Amino acid sequence: MTKIILIHAQGADAHSNWYEWLEQSLKLEGYDMNICNIKHSTPVNMDEWLDQLNEQIDIEKHDTYFVTHGFGTLAGLKYLDVHTEKRIEGFFSIAGYGPEAKDVAQSLQANDVTLDYESLKDRIDYFYGLCSTDDPYVPYKDTEELIDKLGGKSRVIKNGGHFTTDDGYDTFLALKNNMMKRISR
């Protein structure tokens, strides 16, 4: 059974936004899904996130996908960067960014984080990014640049904000449909 691991955004938790909707929807489709729930401080602290991800994530097989949102993208990539023995099928980034992003909100910047992009590309088969033209926290160009560095594809949505409940995203059919196309192969 395909495993899906969701890592939420900074300022959110496992019960925020569209996360539980996606979990229930994918479980009904027969997938094993887990939402990490990170207790975090502001500004971001990568060690705090990694400690909790290490406790909550168990990758047992290649047939695993990450779904990440905002800072959860950087935290998920750093988790995989540290665990060089882990290989997964896919990585979905929603309004995510890499450590080089300079235009993200100040509270989201993690200047001391580095990633080995070549190693990540060797161990993750597929990358997909979804971003918005009017995201107040993560400019869409930062998501595009990250996904481009990883050899993936990205899509820009007009006026999606940061894809939160406040932006009208209690559900997220565009993400689910894109995931289903990829996972069902």
Stockholm file with secondary structure:
# STOCKHOLM 1.0

chainA/1-185         MTKIILIHAQGADAHSNWYEWLEQSLKLEGYDMNICNIKHSTPVNMDEWLDQLNEQIDIEKHDTYFVTHGFGTLAGLKYLDVHTEKRIEGFFSIAGYGPEAKDVAQSLQANDVTLDYESLKDRIDYFYGLCSTDDPYVPYKDTEELIDKLGGKSRVIKNGGHFTTDDGYDTFLALKNNMMKRISR
#=GR chainA/1-185 SS CCEEEEECCTTCCTTSTTHHHHHHHHHHTTCEEEEECCCCCSSCCHHHHHHHHHHHCCCCSSCEEEEEETHHHHHHHHHHHHCTTCCEEEEEEESCCCTTCCSSCGGGCCTTCCCCHHHHHHHEEEEEEEEETTCSSSCHHHHHHHHHHTTCEEEEETTCTTSSGGGTCSSCHHHHHHHHHHHTC
#=GC SS_cons         CCEEEEECCTTCCTTSTTHHHHHHHHHHTTCEEEEECCCCCSSCCHHHHHHHHHHHCCCCSSCEEEEEETHHHHHHHHHHHHCTTCCEEEEEEESCCCTTCCSSCGGGCCTTCCCCHHHHHHHEEEEEEEEETTCSSSCHHHHHHHHHHTTCEEEEETTCTTSSGGGTCSSCHHHHHHHHHHHTC
//
